[in-house]
């Protein structure tokens, strides 16, 4: 009878649900879709257990939604698409060109001219209408050119909808079916695999070595390890805006397999919020002018603003001239009213330069054509003029200032420091040199051992292919971006990825935010050294544990250190402090540092296939008593010509501001590398963490924000909303802003800036 008992649980919204007493899972009563929607909207998905989230979204962890439930939710929430304001038609764009003040003035003059001549004695003379007709032809030609150019290049939000793939597998009615991405709804159980683009915001319920590229949203090039578990935040730790158990719309799965419950779709996803910021506060409800035409005044360039002001003044002057001349003529009574009206309009017309709109358009078209030769596609003609008016250039780091590719530049192995030379991902260029003697060190025992041990912890491969757009042949990595530099440099010394086939991997424990490292166990039975010319392996060793990850976490478990001659010395506090000094030196240069450590084991203290032994227990056992082999340090290398371009901009009186998601220390180091920060700049005044912009839930008041942004050149830990507020602050100070970016996280700022420059080829679509 106790087993058949059921208890009534009441959730936070007061919705009653019957549950079994043992597992607290829904049994016979599920939440109605509308109730589930209301309950789930008040719950943070990353903090809920899979069972609780399934109950609140009205789904099943194993069977998903039924087709009927999915249809009902789709009807209620709408399709999983990014909404966008209706795109103006070609006719609408043409009419908008004719509503500009200068054009209206000239059209008025033309109409008056035609009307007066039509009522005069020369009304049957076709040549009398020449002036009016000529003005109309010029204005209509100008409007046609402008509207066609905008229509051809228009559409800011269309690209965002292309970032989700056409279809993906979901579990519905207990079966895996492939559905179109727009039909995915909240509560769907989605099946993810390597190569998939995440179609919505999803809370993982299963994850097997899942890694996701969040570069489109965060700007950070490193792949992020995901888990289905909820990991509590340490006290005092900043809240993570990209939880480990969540994957977000538009991001790509680079490794592993997983399942998850859809928690947000369409405009409620992170991608949707970006689209809302791009579209503005009205979120698709475009502002109107003249009752029906889209209002574009907020995005007017300085050229457009100045021409509008100039035309308004000319308009007033022309009206005054008309009135004065007409009044004088009528008062003197020497001519009839029609004649005086024609004289007044003719004199007023002589004040107006009717060719200004056409000359402006022709000049901008010439500039646009020149930009195309520089591989720059101009979306709006007036944007060409903006390039010469910019007073501040705001730049996102990853993919813009940098290549978005990690490149190894430093090594520390066997107590010796090394420099790595060469191009990004090209193993045929460059070499490894000792820093002290400046001699090649490809054959050094510690170098070989460090790189091979790190290679045993990698899955990434490097292959040569032809780029689809540029046609250029180059090496491209497949796998984790932080492992690519290791694979590339290993090739420099003759260690191909195929060497891993000679080492049988018996255990792998993937990276997690709590472990901060990857651990593998490899069968090395019968080997006396790791590789020819590598570190010695003690007699009787059957298994080799290799750890690769955060230096401070690995050093905690290191009991000894490999030396240059192959000997081993105890890891004393002095030796540990020396290694940490090297790590700090590399970090201050903006480098990503990984430590590699090994442990020789005669036997494993557990059975690899024993499911009763937890992963955490295996990890703790294998990582104790490690031997530090080396450190590798990589950087997201600068694009060619960036430092010189920054100097040219500064020489032209243009201030350059960097906005990045990196930590402050890394951001400062990169800013110095590319000359954004100069030697005499005070980091306390010129570089800030964006947390200072929003000390509470709200941003600083406008005067305080303006005072902070007026002298700051580096903004670290910047979120998309931060970039938007920074640009607004700069514009309040009367500055003409340009924004250069390559990811979806830059889209709101690109739209807010007076001119947005979106990177191509390597940029996000």
C-alpha positions in Angstrom: 0.0 0.0 0.0 2.9 2.3 0.7 4.3 1.7 -2.8 0.9 2.6 -4.3 0.7 5.8 -2.3 1.0 9.0 -4.1 1.8 12.4 -2.7 0.6 15.7 -4.0 3.3 18.1 -4.7 2.7 21.7 -5.3 5.2 23.7 -7.4 6.1 27.3 -6.9 3.2 28.5 -9.0 0.6 26.4 -7.2 0.1 23.9 -10.0 -0.8 20.5 -8.6 1.0 17.4 -9.9 0.6 13.8 -8.9 4.0 12.1 -8.5 5.3 8.8 -7.4 7.0 8.9 -3.9 10.2 7.2 -5.0 11.6 9.2 -7.9 9.4 12.3 -7.8 8.7 11.9 -11.5 5.3 12.8 -13.1 3.1 9.8 -13.4 -0.5 10.2 -14.5 -1.0 13.9 -14.4 1.1 16.4 -16.5 0.9 20.1 -16.7 -1.2 21.6 -19.4 0.9 23.3 -22.0 -0.2 26.8 -21.0 0.5 26.1 -17.3 3.8 24.5 -18.2 4.7 27.6 -20.2 4.0 29.9 -17.3 5.8 27.8 -14.7 8.9 27.2 -16.9 9.2 30.9 -17.7 9.8 31.6 -14.0 12.4 28.9 -13.6 16.0 29.3 -14.5 16.6 26.2 -16.7 20.2 25.8 -15.8 19.4 25.5 -12.1 16.6 22.9 -12.5 17.1 19.2 -12.6 16.1 17.4 -15.8 13.1 15.8 -14.1 11.9 19.1 -12.8 12.3 20.9 -16.1 10.6 18.0 -17.9 7.6 18.3 -15.5 7.4 22.0 -15.9 7.6 21.9 -19.7 5.1 19.1 -20.0 7.5 16.7 -21.7 9.0 13.3 -21.1 12.8 12.7 -20.8 12.6 9.5 -22.9 9.5 10.1 -25.1 9.6 13.8 -25.7 6.4 15.6 -26.7 3.6 13.9 -28.6 2.9 15.3 -32.1 -0.3 16.8 -30.8 1.4 18.5 -27.9 4.1 19.9 -30.3 1.4 21.2 -32.6 -0.4 23.0 -29.8 2.8 24.6 -28.5 3.8 25.7 -32.0 0.3 27.3 -32.4 0.7 29.1 -29.1 4.4 30.2 -29.3 4.8 30.6 -33.0 7.6 29.3 -35.2 11.2 29.0 -34.1 12.3 31.9 -36.2 14.0 35.3 -35.8 11.3 37.9 -36.4 12.1 40.9 -38.5 10.4 44.1 -39.5 8.9 44.0 -43.0 11.5 44.9 -45.6 10.7 48.0 -47.5 9.8 47.3 -51.1 11.6 48.9 -54.0 8.7 51.2 -54.5 8.7 52.2 -50.9 12.4 52.9 -51.0 11.9 55.0 -54.1 9.1 57.0 -52.4 11.3 57.5 -49.3 14.0 59.0 -51.5 11.5 61.6 -52.7 10.5 62.7 -49.2 13.9 64.2 -48.3 13.7 67.9 -47.7 16.0 68.9 -50.5 14.2 66.8 -53.0 10.8 68.0 -51.9 12.0 71.6 -52.3 13.3 71.0 -55.9 10.1 69.1 -56.8 8.0 72.0 -55.6 10.1 74.4 -57.7 9.7 72.1 -60.7 5.9 71.8 -60.3 5.5 75.6 -59.9 7.6 76.1 -63.0 5.5 73.7 -65.0 2.2 75.1 -63.6 3.2 78.8 -64.3 4.3 78.0 -67.8 1.2 76.0 -68.4 -0.9 79.1 -67.7 1.2 81.6 -69.6 1.1 82.7 -73.2 3.8 80.2 -74.1 1.9 77.2 -72.8 1.9 75.6 -76.2 5.7 75.9 -76.5 7.3 72.6 -75.3 10.6 74.3 -74.6 9.0 76.5 -71.9 8.7 73.4 -69.8 12.4 72.4 -70.1 13.5 73.6 -66.7 10.7 71.8 -64.8 11.0 68.6 -66.7 14.8 68.6 -66.4 14.6 68.9 -62.6 12.1 66.1 -62.4 14.2 63.8 -64.5 17.3 64.5 -62.4 15.5 63.9 -59.1 13.7 60.7 -60.3 17.0 59.4 -61.7 18.8 60.1 -58.4 16.0 58.5 -56.4 16.0 55.5 -58.6 19.7 54.9 -58.2 19.6 55.3 -54.4 16.6 53.0 -54.0 18.0 50.3 -56.2 21.3 50.3 -54.4 19.6 50.0 -51.0 17.2 47.4 -52.2 20.0 45.3 -53.6 22.1 45.3 -50.5 19.4 45.7 -47.8 18.2 43.3 -45.1 20.2 43.4 -41.8 18.3 40.6 -40.1 18.1 38.0 -42.9 21.6 36.7 -42.1 20.6 35.9 -38.5 17.9 33.5 -39.7 20.5 31.6 -41.8 22.5 30.7 -38.7 20.2 27.8 -37.8 20.3 24.7 -39.9 17.2 23.6 -41.9 16.4 20.5 -39.9 17.5 18.4 -36.8 16.5 15.3 -35.0 14.0 15.5 -32.1 12.3 12.8 -30.0 8.5 13.0 -30.5 6.1 10.3 -29.4 9.0 8.1 -28.3 10.7 8.1 -31.7 13.5 10.1 -33.2 12.3 12.1 -36.2 13.9 14.8 -38.3 11.9 18.0 -38.3 12.4 21.5 -39.7 14.1 23.9 -37.3 11.2 26.4 -37.4 8.8 23.7 -36.1 10.8 23.0 -33.0 8.9 24.1 -29.8 9.6 24.5 -26.1 9.6 21.1 -24.4 11.0 19.2 -27.5 13.8 16.8 -26.7 16.5 17.5 -29.3 19.3 15.1 -30.3 22.6 16.8 -30.9 25.8 15.6 -32.6 29.1 16.9 -33.9 28.5 19.3 -36.8 24.9 20.3 -35.8 23.9 23.9 -35.3 21.9 24.3 -32.1 18.4 25.3 -33.3 17.1 26.8 -30.0 18.2 27.4 -26.4 18.5 24.0 -24.9 19.1 22.6 -21.4 21.2 19.4 -21.7 19.9 16.2 -20.1 22.6 13.9 -21.6 26.1 14.8 -22.7 28.9 12.6 -23.9 32.0 14.7 -24.4 30.0 17.5 -25.9 31.9 20.6 -26.9 30.3 23.7 -28.4 31.7 26.7 -30.2 30.1 29.8 -28.6 32.3 32.2 -30.6 29.3 33.7 -32.4 27.7 34.8 -29.1 30.7 35.4 -26.9 33.5 36.2 -29.3 35.8 33.7 -27.6 37.5 31.2 -30.0 37.9 28.3 -27.5 35.4 25.4 -27.7 33.4 25.0 -24.5 32.9 21.7 -22.7 29.3 21.1 -21.9 27.7 18.7 -19.3 24.2 17.9 -18.3 24.9 18.4 -14.6 24.3 21.6 -12.7 27.5 22.8 -11.1 27.1 25.3 -8.2 29.0 28.5 -8.4 31.8 29.1 -5.9 31.2 31.9 -3.4 32.2 35.2 -4.8 32.5 33.9 -8.3 30.9 35.9 -11.1 27.7 34.5 -12.4 28.3 32.6 -15.6 26.1 34.0 -18.5 26.7 30.8 -20.5 26.0 27.9 -18.1 27.8 24.6 -18.6 24.5 22.6 -19.0 23.0 25.0 -21.6 23.6 25.3 -25.3 22.3 28.3 -27.3 20.8 28.9 -30.6 23.2 29.5 -33.4 26.2 27.8 -31.8 27.7 24.8 -33.4 28.5 21.4 -31.8 32.1 20.6 -32.5 32.4 17.3 -30.6 30.4 14.6 -28.9 26.7 13.7 -28.7 23.9 14.8 -26.4 20.3 15.4 -25.8 18.4 18.4 -24.3 15.1 20.0 -23.6 14.2 23.1 -25.6 13.6 25.9 -23.1 13.4 28.9 -25.4 12.6 29.3 -29.1 12.4 32.2 -31.6 12.9 35.7 -30.3 13.2 34.4 -26.7 16.5 32.7 -27.4 19.9 34.4 -27.0 20.0 34.8 -30.8 16.5 36.3 -30.7 17.6 38.9 -28.1 20.5 39.9 -30.4 17.9 40.4 -33.2 15.8 42.5 -30.9 18.8 44.7 -30.1 19.6 45.0 -33.8 16.0 45.9 -34.6 15.7 48.4 -31.8 13.5 48.7 -28.8 10.3 48.3 -30.9 11.4 44.8 -31.9 10.0 44.6 -35.4 7.4 47.4 -35.0 9.1 49.9 -37.3 8.6 53.6 -36.7 6.7 55.5 -39.4 7.0 58.9 -40.8 4.4 60.7 -42.9 2.0 58.2 -41.6 3.2 55.2 -43.6 6.9 55.4 -44.6 9.6 53.9 -42.4 11.4 56.4 -40.3 15.2 56.2 -40.9 16.2 59.4 -39.2 17.8 57.6 -36.3 20.4 56.0 -38.6 21.1 59.1 -40.7 24.8 59.7 -41.5 26.5 63.1 -41.0 26.3 63.7 -44.7 22.6 63.1 -44.7 22.1 65.3 -41.6 24.2 68.1 -43.0 22.4 68.0 -46.4 19.1 68.0 -44.6 20.1 71.1 -42.6 21.5 72.8 -45.6 18.4 72.1 -47.7 16.2 73.4 -44.9 18.1 76.7 -44.8 18.0 77.0 -48.5 14.3 76.2 -48.4 13.7 79.0 -46.0 15.8 81.4 -48.0 14.0 80.5 -51.2 10.6 81.1 -49.6 11.7 84.5 -48.2 13.1 85.5 -51.7 9.8 84.4 -53.4 7.7 86.4 -50.9 9.9 89.6 -51.0 10.2 89.7 -54.8 6.5 88.9 -55.3 5.5 91.5 -52.7 7.7 94.2 -54.4 6.3 93.5 -57.8 2.7 93.4 -56.8 3.2 96.6 -54.7 4.7 98.5 -57.7 1.8 97.3 -59.9 4.0 97.2 -63.0 3.5 93.6 -63.8 0.6 91.1 -63.4 0.4 88.6 -60.6 1.2 85.5 -62.8 4.3 87.2 -64.2 5.6 88.2 -60.8 5.0 84.7 -59.4 7.0 83.3 -62.3 9.8 85.8 -61.6 9.8 85.0 -57.9 10.0 81.2 -58.4 12.8 81.6 -61.0 14.9 83.7 -58.7 14.3 81.3 -55.8 15.2 78.4 -58.1 18.5 80.1 -58.9 19.4 79.9 -55.2 18.9 76.1 -55.2 21.6 73.9 -56.7 19.4 71.3 -58.3 22.3 69.0 -59.2 23.5 68.5 -55.6 21.5 65.3 -55.0 22.7 63.8 -58.3 26.3 64.9 -57.8 26.3 63.5 -54.3 24.9 60.2 -55.5 27.5 59.9 -58.3 30.3 60.7 -56.0 29.2 58.1 -53.5 28.8 55.5 -56.3 32.4 56.2 -57.4 33.5 55.7 -53.8 31.5 52.5 -53.4 33.1 51.1 -56.6 36.5 51.9 -55.3 35.6 50.1 -52.0 34.5 47.0 -53.9 38.0 46.8 -55.4 39.3 46.7 -51.8 36.9 43.7 -51.1 34.4 46.0 -49.2 30.7 45.7 -50.0 28.9 48.9 -49.2 25.3 48.3 -48.1 24.2 52.0 -48.1 25.8 54.6 -50.3 25.9 57.3 -47.6 28.1 54.9 -45.5 31.0 55.6 -47.9 31.1 59.2 -46.6 31.0 58.0 -43.0 34.4 56.3 -43.4 36.0 59.7 -43.6 33.9 61.2 -40.8 34.6 58.6 -38.0 36.1 60.0 -34.9 36.1 56.7 -32.9 36.5 53.2 -34.2 35.2 50.5 -31.8 36.6 47.0 -32.5 35.7 43.5 -31.3 38.9 41.5 -30.7 38.3 37.9 -31.9 38.3 37.6 -35.6 38.8 41.3 -36.1 42.0 42.4 -34.4 42.9 38.8 -34.1 42.6 35.9 -36.5 40.3 33.8 -34.2 42.9 31.0 -34.3 45.1 30.0 -31.4 48.8 29.8 -32.2 51.5 28.5 -29.9 54.3 31.0 -29.3 56.0 29.9 -26.1 57.0 26.6 -24.4 58.6 25.7 -21.1 59.9 22.1 -20.8 62.5 20.5 -18.7 63.2 23.8 -16.9 64.1 25.5 -20.2 62.1 28.3 -22.0 61.5 28.0 -25.8 60.1 30.3 -28.5 57.8 28.8 -31.2 58.0 30.5 -34.6 55.8 30.2 -37.6 52.4 31.0 -39.1 49.0 29.9 -37.7 48.2 26.2 -38.5 51.1 25.9 -41.0 53.4 23.1 -39.7 55.8 23.6 -42.6 56.7 27.2 -41.5 58.8 28.1 -38.5 60.6 26.1 -35.8 61.2 25.8 -32.1 64.1 27.7 -30.6 65.7 28.0 -27.2 65.3 31.5 -25.9 68.8 31.7 -24.4 70.9 30.3 -27.2 68.6 31.0 -30.2 69.2 27.5 -31.6 66.7 25.1 -33.0 65.4 22.7 -30.4 63.2 20.2 -32.3 65.3 17.3 -31.0 65.3 18.3 -27.3 64.1 15.5 -25.1 61.8 17.7 -23.0 60.2 19.3 -26.2 59.5 15.9 -27.7 58.1 14.6 -24.5 55.9 17.6 -23.8 54.4 17.7 -27.3 53.8 13.9 -27.5 52.3 13.7 -24.1 50.0 16.6 -25.0 49.2 14.9 -28.3 48.0 11.8 -26.4 45.4 14.1 -24.8 44.1 15.5 -28.1 41.5 14.4 -30.6 42.1 17.3 -33.0 43.5 16.7 -36.5 45.1 19.0 -39.0 44.5 18.7 -42.8 45.2 20.7 -45.9 42.3 21.9 -48.0 41.1 24.7 -50.3 39.0 27.5 -48.8 35.6 27.6 -50.5 35.5 31.4 -50.9 39.1 32.5 -51.4 40.4 29.4 -53.2 43.5 29.6 -51.0 45.1 26.3 -49.9 45.7 26.2 -46.2 45.8 23.9 -43.2 42.6 23.7 -41.2 42.0 22.0 -37.8 39.1 19.7 -37.1 38.3 19.6 -33.4 39.0 21.6 -30.3 40.5 25.0 -31.1 42.8 25.0 -28.0 44.3 21.7 -29.2 45.1 22.8 -32.7 48.3 24.7 -31.8 49.6 21.5 -30.1 48.9 19.4 -33.2 50.5 22.0 -35.4 53.7 22.4 -33.4 54.0 18.6 -32.9 54.1 18.3 -36.7 56.9 20.8 -36.8 59.1 18.3 -35.0 57.9 15.3 -37.0 55.1 14.0 -34.7 52.0 13.5 -36.8 48.6 12.8 -35.4 48.9 9.2 -36.7 51.5 8.6 -33.9 48.5 8.3 -31.5 47.6 5.0 -33.2 50.7 3.5 -31.7 49.4 4.2 -28.2 46.3 2.5 -27.1 44.1 4.7 -25.0 42.3 2.8 -22.3 40.6 5.7 -20.4 39.6 9.3 -21.1 38.1 11.8 -18.7 37.0 14.9 -20.5 37.5 18.5 -19.4 35.0 20.0 -17.0 34.8 23.4 -15.3 35.4 21.7 -12.0 38.3 19.5 -13.0 39.9 22.1 -15.3 41.9 19.5 -17.2 41.7 16.5 -19.6 43.0 13.2 -18.3 43.9 10.1 -20.5 45.4 6.8 -19.6 47.5 5.1 -22.3 48.9 1.6 -22.6 52.7 1.9 -22.8 53.7 -1.7 -21.8 57.1 -2.7 -23.1 58.4 0.8 -23.7 61.5 2.2 -22.2 61.0 5.7 -23.4 58.0 7.7 -24.4 59.2 8.0 -28.0 62.6 7.8 -29.7 64.6 10.6 -28.0 61.8 11.1 -25.5 61.7 10.9 -21.7 62.6 7.6 -20.0 59.8 5.3 -18.7 60.4 3.4 -15.6 60.8 -0.4 -15.8 57.5 -2.2 -15.1 55.3 0.7 -16.2 52.2 -0.5 -18.1 50.1 2.6 -18.1 50.9 6.3 -18.6 48.5 8.9 -17.2 48.6 12.3 -19.0 46.9 15.4 -17.8 46.5 18.6 -19.8 44.9 21.7 -18.4 45.0 24.7 -16.2 48.5 25.1 -14.7 47.5 25.9 -11.1 45.2 22.9 -10.9 47.8 20.5 -12.3 50.6 21.9 -10.2 48.6 21.1 -7.1 48.9 17.4 -8.0 52.6 17.4 -9.1 55.1 15.7 -6.9 58.1 15.9 -9.3 59.3 17.6 -12.4 61.1 16.4 -15.5 64.4 18.1 -16.1 66.3 18.9 -19.3 68.6 15.8 -19.1 65.7 13.4 -18.5 66.3 13.2 -14.8 63.5 13.8 -12.3 63.6 16.1 -9.3 61.1 16.6 -6.5 58.7 19.5 -6.9 59.8 21.6 -4.0 57.9 24.8 -3.1 60.7 26.8 -4.7 60.4 24.9 -7.9 56.6 25.2 -7.9 56.9 29.0 -7.3 59.4 29.2 -10.3 56.9 27.4 -12.6 54.1 29.7 -11.4 56.3 32.7 -12.2 56.7 31.5 -15.8 52.9 31.0 -16.0 52.3 34.5 -14.7 54.8 35.9 -17.2 53.0 34.1 -20.1 49.6 35.2 -18.8 50.6 38.8 -18.6 51.4 38.6 -22.4 47.8 37.5 -23.1 48.8 33.9 -23.6 46.6 30.9 -22.9 48.8 28.5 -20.8 48.3 24.8 -20.6 50.3 22.5 -18.3 51.2 18.9 -19.3 52.0 16.3 -16.6 52.3 12.5 -16.6 52.4 9.6 -14.2 53.8 6.1 -14.8 51.6 3.3 -13.3 52.4 -0.4 -13.2 48.7 -1.2 -12.8 45.4 0.6 -12.6 43.8 0.5 -9.1 40.4 -0.2 -10.7 38.8 -2.0 -13.6 38.3 0.4 -16.5 34.9 -1.1 -17.4 33.7 -1.2 -13.8 30.6 1.0 -13.8 30.4 1.0 -10.0 33.6 3.1 -9.9 32.7 6.8 -10.6 34.5 9.0 -13.1 35.4 11.3 -10.2 37.0 8.5 -8.3 39.0 7.4 -11.3 40.1 11.0 -11.8 41.3 11.5 -8.3 43.2 8.2 -8.3 45.0 8.7 -11.6 45.9 12.4 -11.2 47.8 12.0 -7.9 51.6 12.1 -7.8 52.0 13.7 -11.2 55.3 14.7 -12.9 55.3 18.1 -14.6 56.6 17.7 -18.2 56.1 21.2 -19.6 53.9 24.2 -20.4 52.6 25.3 -23.7 51.4 28.9 -24.3 49.2 30.0 -27.2 47.7 33.3 -28.3 44.9 34.3 -30.6 47.4 35.9 -33.0 47.0 39.4 -34.4 45.9 39.9 -37.9 48.7 41.1 -40.3 48.8 44.9 -40.5 46.7 45.6 -37.4 49.3 47.5 -35.3 50.2 49.6 -38.3 46.5 50.3 -39.0 45.9 51.4 -35.5 48.9 53.8 -35.7 47.5 55.2 -39.0 44.1 55.8 -37.4 45.7 57.5 -34.4 47.8 59.7 -36.7 44.5 60.7 -38.5 43.0 61.8 -35.2 40.8 58.7 -34.8 40.5 57.1 -31.4 40.5 53.2 -31.4 38.6 51.4 -28.7 38.8 47.6 -28.2 35.8 45.7 -26.7 36.4 42.0 -25.9 35.0 39.2 -23.8 38.5 38.3 -22.5 39.5 39.1 -18.9 41.1 42.5 -18.2 44.7 41.2 -17.9 44.5 39.4 -21.3 42.7 42.4 -22.9 45.4 44.8 -21.8 48.2 42.6 -23.1 46.5 42.3 -26.5 45.8 46.0 -26.6 49.5 46.7 -26.1 50.4 44.2 -28.8 48.3 46.0 -31.4 49.2 49.6 -30.2 45.8 50.5 -28.9 47.4 51.0 -25.5 50.7 52.8 -25.7 53.7 52.6 -23.3 52.7 55.8 -21.4 49.0 54.9 -21.0 47.9 54.3 -17.4 46.0 51.0 -17.4 43.9 52.1 -14.4 42.4 54.9 -16.5 42.4 53.5 -20.0 41.3 49.9 -19.4 38.2 48.7 -17.5 36.2 45.6 -16.8 32.6 46.1 -18.1 31.3 45.1 -14.6 32.1 48.7 -13.7 29.6 49.9 -16.2 26.8 48.1 -14.4 27.7 47.9 -10.7 24.1 46.8 -9.9 21.5 45.5 -12.2 21.4 48.8 -14.1 24.0 50.8 -16.1 25.6 53.9 -14.7 23.8 57.2 -15.2 24.6 58.9 -18.5 27.0 61.6 -17.0 29.0 58.9 -15.2 29.0 56.6 -18.2 30.1 59.3 -20.5 32.9 60.3 -18.2 34.1 56.7 -18.0 34.0 56.0 -21.8 35.6 59.3 -22.7 39.0 58.2 -21.7 38.8 54.4 -21.9 40.4 52.5 -24.8 39.9 48.9 -23.6 36.7 47.3 -22.3 37.1 43.7 -21.0 34.4 41.1 -20.3 32.1 42.9 -22.7 28.7 41.5 -23.3 26.6 42.5 -26.4 24.5 44.9 -24.2 27.7 46.5 -22.9 28.9 47.3 -26.4 25.6 48.8 -27.2 25.7 51.1 -24.2 29.3 52.1 -24.8 28.4 53.2 -28.4 25.4 55.2 -27.1 27.6 56.9 -24.6 30.2 57.9 -27.3 27.4 59.2 -29.5 26.0 61.3 -26.7 29.4 63.0 -26.6 29.0 64.1 -30.2 31.4 61.5 -31.6 30.9 59.8 -35.0 31.3 56.1 -34.2 32.3 53.1 -36.4 32.0 49.6 -35.2 34.0 46.7 -36.6 32.9 43.1 -35.7 32.6 39.6 -37.0 30.2 37.7 -34.7 26.5 37.8 -33.8 27.6 39.2 -30.4 28.7 42.3 -32.4 25.4 42.7 -34.3 23.6 45.1 -31.9 26.7 47.4 -31.8 27.1 47.2 -35.6 23.6 48.5 -35.9 23.8 51.2 -33.3 27.1 52.7 -34.6 27.0 55.5 -37.2 28.7 53.0 -39.5 28.9 49.2 -39.0 31.7 47.3 -40.6 31.0 43.5 -40.7 34.0 41.2 -41.4 33.7 38.7 -44.2 35.3 35.3 -45.0 36.1 34.4 -41.4 33.3 36.4 -39.9 30.0 35.0 -38.7 27.3 35.0 -41.4 
